[in-house]
Structure formats: C-alpha cells, structure tokens
Amino acid sequence: MTIQLNDAGKRFNRDWIFRHVTYVFKEGISYAITGPNGSGKSTLLQAIAGSMNMSEGTCEWSAEDGKLDDAETYKYISIVAPYLEVIEEMSAKEFLSFHASFKPLLAAVSIDEIIKIIGLEKAADKQIRYYSSGMKQRVKLAQAVFSDAPILLLDEPCTNLDKTGYDLYHRLINNYCSNKLIIVSSNDENEMDFCEEKVSIMDYK
C-alpha cells in the first residue's frame, strides 16, 4: 500500500490549513505529522483517510494491483482519534464483535485475548459507558490495532492514557503493527518516538 499526496491543499473558507503537500507514504514505514496545537495536523490526517476532500491537488491510494477507487479505501485503514466515539451501550466484547462484522480483526488473536492484552478482562462484560476515559481509549486502540488492515492512522492516540497506557500503546505497536503503514498525528514525542520519518505541517503553510 502507498498513499501519495500530489500538490494537496485544504482550506476552510479563505484560510488555507495546508497547501502544496507532495509526499508518498509507504507500507511498512511509520510517519509522524508534527506541529503546534491547531496547526492542522488532524485535518491533514483526515484528508489522508479520505474523510474529507482536498481543496486542491489529489490524494491517491494504491495497492499491489493498482490504484484504489475512493469508495474502497475504508477497507484498508483503521484509525484512532479523540473525535471518534465508541458505542457506550455495548460492552467491550460486544463492541469488538460488532466492529469485526464490518472489518475483520487479525485472525491470530481472539476477542477474549485482545481484551486481556489491553487489560480489561475484569470489565469485559460491563457497558462501556461505565468505563473511565483511559479504559475507553484502550478500546479505541484495540479496535484499530487489531483490525486486519494495512494502514493505521493515529491521531493523538494516547489521549487520556496514563504511564501504563503509554506502555501498552508501545507494546501494541511493536507486537502487532510492524508491517503496517503507520501515520501518527501528534506533538507528543512519546506518541511518535518510534516513527522513522517526520512531516512538519508548518512546512506546508
């Protein structure tokens, strides 16, 4: 998988969030999009994900058998972001099962094993509404990391996590994501210290 931005730009009204971005993201490499709060990192990540259209230029997705249609890209990505919600009326076990009906999870790991890996086995059957913010973030990480998808997009992935949660995050990346194309949007060094390449959003203002 590759994602190629060709002179890409996004604006809201008359304000350009980023402009003239030409870059290629390749599978098996981890990237960090960096910049101050409010600089447009999340906007760029959402544009890469295909959830918003570019104002100029293009974003092209390609697999081994050629370029993908925009309507097919969702099959290839999983994402973690503060603005994405979990279904709080479900338990973690129900939520992961529901998610797997739309996008398969890694075959090598069962849902019970996933819940144990993220440290929520004692709360597996509780409704997510009763989880702490950190527990909810662990569920978000699980549904993305364990999705059988070659691209993982992470927008401030350790939001609401404590030191133990950060450690879990790094274990998940190390153990289950080595072959994925990973893009992290963050200004927290601890969320992106494993990234091989960094892209500063400030270079595209």
N, C-alpha and C positions, 0 to 999 in steps of 0.2 A: 504493500500500500504506500502511496505517496499523496501528499496534499500540496498543490502548487498554487501560490498566490501570484497573480500577474498584474502588476501596477494597481493593486487593490486599494480602495479607499472607502470610508464610511463617514457620512455626515448626518447630523440631525439639524434640520432647518438650514441655517447658513454656517454652522460650526462643524468643521472637519475634526473627527475624532482621531483618525489616522489617514494617511494618504501615501500613495506610491510605494506600497509594500510589494516587493517581489522577493519571494522566498520559497524554498522547497523543503518540506518536512518528509522524512523518510522513515519507513518502518524499521524498528529495532534501535532507534535513536531516541533519546529523551531531550526535550527542549524546555526552556523556561522563557515565558514572556514576562518581562520585568518593567517596572515603572512606578511612580508615586501613586498614592490613592487618588482615584478619579481621573487617571490619565488615559483610560480606555482599554486597559488590559482585558477586562471581561468582555467588552464589546468586540474586540478582535477575536477572542476565543469563540464567542457565539457566532460570529461570521464564519469562522473556520468550520464550526459544527454544522453550518447550513441552516441555523435557526433564524438568521436574518440575512437579507440580501445586501450585497455590496452596492454602494452608490456609484462606484466606477471600478473598472477592472473586473477580474474574474477570480474565482476560487475553483480549481479543478481537482477532482478526486480520481485516482487511477489505481486499479488493481492489476494483477498479473495479466489478465486477459483484456486490458484496455480501460478506457475512460468510463467512469460510472455516471449514470444519469442522476441528477439531483435528488430525485424521488427515492433512490436506492441507498443513499449514503447512511441513513439511520441504522441500517443493518450492520454497519462496520464500526460504529462508535459506541462508547459508553462514556458517561460524564458524571462528575461530581461538582456541585455548585451550591452556594448558600441560598440561591433563589429557587432551587428545586426542592419540592416537598415530598415527603413520604406519606403513605395513606395511614393516618393515625388510628383509624378504626380497626386496622389489621394488627396481628402480632407480627414479629419479625419473621417467623417461619411462614406465615401466610403471605406476607409481602414478598418475600423472595420467591415463593412458589408462583405467585401471581406475575411477578416480573419475568420469571423463566418461561411463562406461557407466551410471552411476546418476543423475548430474546434469550436464547439458550444460555445456561450457565456452563462453566467448564465441567466436562464430563467426569474428570478425575476426582472431583470434590462434591460430596453430597451437601444438601442444605443443612442438615444437622451438624456436619463437620464445619461448614462455613460459620455457623452461629457459635460454635465452640472456639474457632480460630479468633473471632472478634471479641470473645469474652462475654457473650450474652446468653450463655446456655441457661442460666438461672432465670432469665427474663424472656425466654424464647416464646412462651405462650401468653405473655402479657400484651395488651394492646399498646401500640407504640405511643399513644397519647400520654401514657404514664411514664415514658422514658425521660431521662434527663436530656439536655441538648447534646451532651457528649455522646450518649448512647445512640441518639438519632443519627449523629454524624457517622458513627461506626456502621450503622445500617446502610447509609448512603454510600460509604466507601465499599462495603461488601457487594452491593448490587452492581457497582461499576467495575470493580477489580475482578470479580469472579464471572462477569459476563464474557461469553465466548466471542469477543470482538477484538480486532487487531489494533484498534485505536482507543486510547484512554485520554480523555480531556479532564483536567483537574483545575478547578477554579477555587483558589483558597481552600484546599482540601482538608486542612487541619483546623478549620473554624470550630470553636467550642471544645477542642480536644486538649487534655492535659498532657503532661510528660509521657504518661503511659500510652496515651492515644497517639502521640507523635511516634513513639517507638513501634506501635502496631502499624501505623502508616508505612514506615520504612520497611518493616518485615513483609508487608503485603506487596510492596513494590519489588523488593528483592526476590521474593519467592514465587511470584505469580505473573510478573509483567516484563520479564527480561526480553521477550521477543516482540513486545508491542511498541507502537509509535506512541510516545507519551508527550503531551504538551501541558505544562503547568503554568497557570497564570497566578503570579504571586509577587509580593515584595518581602516575603518572609524567607530568609536564607535556609531555614530548617525544612521548609517545604520543597525546596528545589535544589538542595545541595548535591543530589545525585545526577542532575541534568548535565549532559555533555555539551550542549550549546545553549547560548542565551541570546534572546532577541529583545532589545530595548524598544519599547513603544515610543520613547521620546525621539528615536531616530526617524520617526515617520510622521512628524507633526508639520 
